[in-house]
Amino acid sequence: IMLIQCRKYLRNKYRSAETSHNIEATIADATNPLTPVVNKLAIEPTRRVRLFPEVSLSIEMCDPFVPHRQILVTGRADWAFGYSIDGDKGALLAAIEAKQESEFSKGKAQLITYLAILRENRLRAKKTNIITQGFYSDGSQYAFICIAADRTINRSRIFDIGLASDLKMVFNFIITM
C-alpha cells in the first residue's frame, strides 16, 4: 500500500510539471536534486523513473584473494527504480528488498549487496551520480540504506509504521528517494 501511495504522489507531482509551460520549473521538478546540473538548457528531455519488479543484478569483479581471477556477484532485487533496464546497467538508481517478518534481519546484507552492485554499475557507466539507496521492509518495519560516493554505507534506524511519527518518516523517505 505504501508503494502504491508513493507512486500516486510521484505521478501527480510529475504530471503537474509536464503541464507547466515554464521550462525552468519543469526541469527543476524532474531533475534529481543529488545530480549536479551544469547547464539546465543542455539537459536531455526528461526520462521517467520507473519501478521494475524482480530485477536481476550482477557485476563481474577481480577476486581479491586470487590474482587474475574474476568472480561474479549476482542477486535479484525484489524491486528497483531506474530509467531503463534494457542494456544500460548504470540506469538503475535504487533497490527495495521485501522480507517476511521472520526474515527481516537478512534484508540488510541483501540490500547492501544490491546497492553495491548498482553503485559499481553506475561507476562503470560513468554516471555523474553514483550514490545508490534503497530500503528493506517486512511491511511493518522499514530500514533505509545509502551508499555514498565515497563508499560510506549510511543506514537509518528501523522504523515501525505502527507509530504515527514513523509512518510519516517512512512515507517521506520513500517519496524523496
C-alpha positions as CSV (number, residue, x, y, z in Angstrom):
1,I,0.0,0.0,0.0
2,M,2.9,2.3,0.8
3,L,4.4,1.9,-2.6
4,I,1.0,2.5,-4.3
5,Q,0.5,5.7,-2.4
6,C,4.1,6.9,-3.2
7,R,3.6,6.1,-6.9
8,K,0.3,8.1,-7.0
9,Y,2.1,11.0,-5.3
10,L,5.0,11.0,-7.7
11,R,2.7,10.6,-10.7
12,N,0.7,13.7,-9.7
13,K,3.9,15.6,-9.0
14,Y,5.4,14.9,-12.4
15,R,2.1,15.3,-14.2
16,S,1.8,18.8,-12.9
17,A,5.4,19.5,-14.0
18,E,4.6,18.2,-17.5
19,T,1.6,20.5,-17.9
20,S,3.5,23.6,-16.8
21,H,4.5,26.0,-19.6
22,N,7.6,27.1,-17.6
23,I,10.5,25.0,-18.8
24,E,12.7,26.0,-15.8
25,A,10.0,24.7,-13.4
26,T,9.7,21.5,-15.4
27,I,13.4,20.9,-15.3
28,A,13.7,21.8,-11.6
29,D,10.8,19.4,-10.7
30,A,12.1,16.5,-12.8
31,T,15.8,16.7,-12.0
32,N,17.2,14.6,-9.3
33,P,18.4,17.0,-6.6
34,L,21.5,14.9,-5.9
35,T,22.7,15.2,-9.5
36,P,24.7,18.3,-10.3
37,V,23.4,20.3,-13.2
38,V,26.0,22.3,-15.2
39,N,23.7,23.9,-17.8
40,K,19.9,23.5,-17.5
41,L,19.3,24.3,-21.1
42,A,21.6,21.4,-22.2
43,I,19.6,18.8,-20.3
44,E,18.2,16.0,-22.4
45,P,14.4,15.5,-22.4
46,T,13.2,14.2,-19.0
47,R,13.1,10.5,-18.7
48,R,10.6,9.0,-16.3
49,V,11.8,6.9,-13.4
50,R,10.1,3.5,-13.5
51,L,9.7,0.8,-10.9
52,F,10.8,-2.7,-12.0
53,P,9.8,-5.9,-10.3
54,E,12.3,-8.8,-9.7
55,V,15.4,-7.2,-11.2
56,S,18.4,-9.4,-11.8
57,L,21.6,-7.6,-10.8
58,S,25.2,-8.7,-11.5
59,I,28.7,-7.4,-11.6
60,E,32.0,-9.1,-12.5
61,M,35.0,-8.1,-10.5
62,C,38.5,-9.2,-9.6
63,D,38.9,-11.8,-6.9
64,P,40.8,-10.0,-4.1
65,F,42.3,-13.3,-3.0
66,V,43.3,-14.9,-6.3
67,P,45.2,-12.8,-8.9
68,H,43.8,-12.7,-12.4
69,R,40.6,-14.4,-11.4
70,Q,37.2,-12.9,-11.9
71,I,34.2,-13.5,-9.6
72,L,30.5,-12.8,-10.5
73,V,28.3,-11.3,-7.8
74,T,24.6,-11.7,-8.6
75,G,21.3,-11.2,-6.9
76,R,17.7,-10.4,-7.6
77,A,16.2,-7.3,-6.0
78,D,12.5,-7.5,-5.4
79,W,12.1,-4.0,-6.8
80,A,14.4,-1.4,-8.4
81,F,13.9,2.2,-9.5
82,G,15.5,3.5,-12.7
83,Y,15.2,4.8,-16.2
84,S,15.5,1.5,-18.1
85,I,17.0,-1.9,-17.8
86,D,17.5,-2.5,-21.5
87,G,21.2,-2.7,-22.0
88,D,22.2,0.1,-19.6
89,K,23.2,-1.4,-16.3
90,G,24.0,2.0,-14.9
91,A,20.4,3.3,-15.3
92,L,19.1,1.8,-12.0
93,L,19.2,4.1,-9.0
94,A,17.6,2.3,-6.1
95,A,16.7,-1.1,-4.8
96,I,14.0,-2.5,-2.5
97,E,14.1,-5.8,-0.6
98,A,10.8,-7.2,0.8
99,K,11.2,-9.8,3.6
100,Q,8.9,-11.8,5.7
101,E,8.8,-10.7,9.4
102,S,10.9,-13.8,10.4
103,E,13.5,-12.9,7.7
104,F,13.7,-9.2,8.2
105,S,17.2,-9.2,9.6
106,K,18.5,-10.8,6.4
107,G,17.4,-7.8,4.4
108,K,20.3,-5.6,5.4
109,A,23.0,-7.8,3.9
110,Q,21.0,-8.4,0.7
111,L,20.2,-4.8,0.2
112,I,23.8,-3.7,0.8
113,T,24.9,-6.2,-1.8
114,Y,22.3,-4.9,-4.3
115,L,23.3,-1.3,-3.7
116,A,27.0,-2.1,-4.1
117,I,26.2,-3.8,-7.5
118,L,24.1,-0.8,-8.6
119,R,26.9,1.6,-7.5
120,E,29.6,-0.2,-9.3
121,N,27.5,-0.5,-12.5
122,R,26.8,3.3,-12.3
123,L,30.5,4.0,-11.8
124,R,31.5,1.8,-14.8
125,A,28.8,3.6,-16.9
126,K,30.5,6.9,-16.0
127,K,27.3,8.3,-14.4
128,T,27.8,11.6,-12.5
129,N,25.7,10.4,-9.6
130,I,26.9,7.1,-8.2
131,I,25.1,7.3,-4.9
132,T,22.7,4.4,-4.5
133,Q,19.9,4.0,-2.0
134,G,17.1,1.7,-1.0
135,F,15.2,0.1,1.8
136,Y,14.2,-3.3,3.1
137,S,10.9,-4.0,4.8
138,D,8.6,-6.6,6.1
139,G,5.6,-4.3,5.6
140,S,5.7,-3.1,9.2
141,Q,9.4,-2.3,9.7
142,Y,11.5,-0.3,7.3
143,A,15.2,0.4,7.2
144,F,16.9,2.7,4.7
145,I,20.4,2.4,3.4
146,C,22.5,4.6,1.2
147,I,26.0,4.0,-0.3
148,A,27.6,7.4,-0.7
149,A,30.0,8.4,-3.5
150,D,32.9,7.8,-1.1
151,R,31.7,4.2,-0.4
152,T,30.4,5.1,3.0
153,I,27.4,3.0,4.0
154,N,24.7,5.0,5.8
155,R,21.9,3.2,7.5
156,S,18.8,4.6,9.2
157,R,17.3,3.2,12.3
158,I,14.5,0.7,11.9
159,F,11.1,2.4,11.6
160,D,7.8,0.8,12.7
161,I,4.9,2.2,10.7
162,G,2.6,1.3,13.6
163,L,3.8,4.5,15.1
164,A,2.4,7.6,13.5
165,S,5.7,9.5,13.6
166,D,7.5,6.6,12.0
167,L,4.8,6.2,9.3
168,K,5.3,9.9,8.3
169,M,9.0,9.5,8.2
170,V,8.9,6.3,6.1
171,F,6.5,7.9,3.7
172,N,8.7,11.0,3.4
173,F,11.8,8.8,2.8
174,I,10.1,6.9,0.1
175,I,8.7,9.8,-1.9
176,T,12.1,11.7,-1.8
177,M,14.2,8.7,-3.0
